[in-house]
């Protein structure tokens, strides 16, 4: 019962009220008693005073009697005796009126009865002399009156003393009761204050502190136990809230698939490390698993999550407990690591690249992957350090690693930021390039080795008003990032087909972006463009790159199958650069393979390159596809590619990309010579 805050407070207040009321009742009751006893004391004091006056009157009568008995003349004594007798009578009357009981004897025993006769006897003695018997009788009566008066005085004074004693006792009792009741009330108040100050308030302050810390986001506190029932009832929901909030925070700050810290957790943790200051140096890295999509597609997403977790654990083990490793994307990690004096983040990242290459065990099979890294060295004492900006710089360095062929680490430098700003400017300016006629189409001839078929590849060019000619390798990715690739692809098809309509009996190759194939309505748009320009689908080659991964992209695969069924011929560009090309050849029947220029450029310098080229051509011809060798820049490359079995040749040795108005003249003027060279 006493564990309840309500019971204790209500109980204390109730006791205080009860004792306060009791104090009031006792005070009131004793006040009435004191008033009665004070009245009784006043009355007995008045009686005692009257008794004293009565005794004085009797004494005066006796003195007057004695003088009268000795005096020879009776005139003066007679009047005095009469006055004294009258005074005694008046005093007797006052005593009776005040409530004094004079005597209990019968009327005959009253010495003051017939007082006038006593006076008359005294006067008789004065006139005629006293007989012995009369004198004795007068004297006896005077003595009786004196004794009677003394008895009345003693009795009156005794009553007054009794009244005084009762009043004093009542006052003492009243003071004692008031003191006792007041002390008990004060004790109850002190006990309540002690309980409030030593037990209740500290518990409430502790609960308030817990609530405040929870409100501030501190979820590592312990709510603890409380003796007060009300705080106990509150502590259980607070503990439940803390645990739930901590679980939610763990979800918000951790990757649900792997349990690793997520991007938000990394931003907060690394931000706190930088905020500490002290000029400590850190390496901030962004790690990307190369071709991670293939792992998910080949082994499943569960295996992909396991691989990510294993890579994260390996990175953590390699760097040590001071490192912070977080998963910030499907196949991306953010890492921060303190740098020792004289150490560079690039060296640390390069060692990490080597550590990741070792195979990982995923159940019954082993998977070997590589990773690309971007690294930024950061000093905690530098001003204006923003974790997002640091990650953005590390991401630029990662992008440079990707461009360098993956499986490496790259340190950030300011040139990357300038390049990124150019990319962003390209994304912004590309939208205006359509309206301002800054885009144009050029065409590079493709020569057949086996016949005299004439063909060109449509290539887009952009002349920027400030940057000059921007290569497609720069603005095509910008179009894909900015969401303009579909629009750019439609513009290329419209412009190329309009030019192609002027070239009868020729073939045209057009490059397609993966985003175009995934765009709904692309097939209808392409057919409508061909119909408007009077072009049959069989005259068009649609080129896709290995980055499309059509065997893992259902929409793209369906679109290509539909286009091939409609008569378009499908070519695989950059064939021979990796495993994905071989996998795509197995998944889709291509009409043409365009060899990556890296397979052609080293011919004549590296004997192994001839074997690789012949193997790629043999594989393509085995599935019934034509083979185009790109990058023919010198005459000695012609014989090697022809010997390997290539059916078409393309490169600067024959012609650079030319304007649309020069295409017919090119084939008319140089056709015989080019065919002979081929």
Steps between C-alpha positions, in 0.01 A plus 500: 500500500782742594677432169238715331587865448132589509446312826797664665415852393128465569574328831740773609259776402214317673699467823595866486136599450382263777749631752430857399128443555577319826711793612212733419251282686724469805566872500130581469399254771763620743415860422138435608623326817740781577228755453272314741780464752595863459139597571505272805824663619347845456194392694700341783726805509194723537367276778838505674506879476147525636591254776797716593276807510246303704771399747614862524143606571471240776833608647383862499176397673695322770724799546199728515337266754808512719511878483129520572530285805768728639345835396287705741295669234302307251424756232801450278543130563137433427532642152828321436357164612200550284716586196720197560204271530352642180841449327513138612155453360602651167808278483290195576271597219792532256635163609165339444465661157846381398399142572684456827361230723544635852422207717321176514359550855132581565386857536543489885873435453552814302683755722382781277134422545318777694803723470286798595422334837875455557551867434211585731657291778828683457323832523312379807829419667628845417196665658441296806815304547551141426420201698746225498279265300415763245862596453597138455221449249606808301860393508416145396296623209780730386741209514255282304459770238876532470548128466216481253654783292843338515351173381332674209828671410692175518242324290491780241876511475513122473251511210707770332821299539324192360376700202850639446652152516243363253570788261876450525458125445275559201747746350779248544290221352404723208862592437601134519229388259578780257871428525453126453261542207726762341808284546328200344384718208851642456643147518262383229593800285870435557461133416310593184769754406772246573326239287447750220857635508684172558282247317234648276684796343822305425294226336307757297825677406651169393191422293506852352867456414425170328218656301720798406783275385258290300363818344858602413550168324714325763378142475787341694367599843351258748157602626551302822249403766284723719322432829216738426220320321425793272863522387513123470198516272677769294841334497375185325355689198812718488724195498285347227518827306879514547543145375267559206667830418838334520379226270363763261829690522687180426277453199549861399877483549568149376461309177217247554647241265852486647474671839778740402479876570324686220565834334320695772705331772822571311413867455428537872800300624755650262354846560557461874859389440566806288328727754738387776780681324855462622635507141468123472530369145252255350465309177146500366436233237209406279520136386298352216486129420575452132216339301309419817179471300632181343538346845138579586380368165711185505478403867195687629453806717543303823845392386569859394413625850724232652782608271454864599509402866815292451670782311406742778643264762820455300540875460443547874748226589759641261473856629449427869257598773552877454350490153137578419356283224146564374288374213368807317357327194431163352867440420663807650681554830615814677809463717680736734833416658739707715833552328828470685765767460641497147249245368290560190147383439586386147752245631241372746236473227736321260572236764128465555444439128745211517337362815156486337623291205525181707198271435203501736322183608125513440375166624599233252690723259765770496458839339788731406425866439694819458423847621565859399576770754514875529686648797525846654745605773330722758635701792253540786623849583420640155212743484178443307531123508176344382467123489273514196759706311775259605297203378426686179872551441570134580226405255671706229821310565302174485361603162857557382587146615209365299616688193851364552378143463381421855685287757707794623503795738519867403576799721287810459644817353346833406506417127232240568277763656551719195416208275189427706392863479542477121285186500233681699518791261462261211192348660352847542596633156402189306132587531558826315710329233186363333338841469814684391602252227830420667465127420576350164545154346815370329554164335799265491519253212503123561655289221404146417779252430277248324289725272455860388227590750517859614432587862552780749473529876302797632691695763375805690716806564449802729668833446475684833511881469765524774664158520518437127455146365392272785570129436213252530691323778433812710150611410335158453556411870383853586179436305448171683555665840271794425214291360540643148626180340161396365447842347852504357455150361177600326669809356787285368260252337286775345800690358691190387198346325425832328855500360491127429187541289718683244736203462333211319661157492704571814497367856505699823620411851349689793617470859232446762520580869378242751259765626336520157433126492342518844280792404141402432391570141849499349416231243196690381697823474775334293253336262311827456824686421595238239157520341507880479840492331426204273767274650458126536628352831735259319727792407565592864747356747416582864815490714491423873797474736591227745410735786136435412517147649186396315510152648423672834262763362168348405352816344808560283506137389131509402552827312798366304315179412206704376722729291684204350167338417394822326806479273757717674846350534662506842872555555702455822752781536832471690493122472782311671559731795377269772294213630174684446551505120534123490196459723294730274600303189362191671175674600416686176562437130681806368532574130831676539788527745712815509840419647627733766779717362734376774508159323616664177742772601770265638514273195858468374644604836379226730481141361239410760264769368470311167389187685244697701367667184470171314322339794245785521440496122466121496242512777300772322508323163408173669165650606443637148575864569688750286817643659600867480855596593511855638809711542664431161741790509795352304536281191671209677184444711297418188670173417492366857130574545413354160705189576320461833166493315358849549225585251508880539766762574465848648751759607691820432713324241196512273331813623423710801132573566371725219205733462175374349554692176833327439381139532386437141804674356732296724372165373475623136855635484693249709294184474724305260825585675360425844361167388835407354679588823248304695 
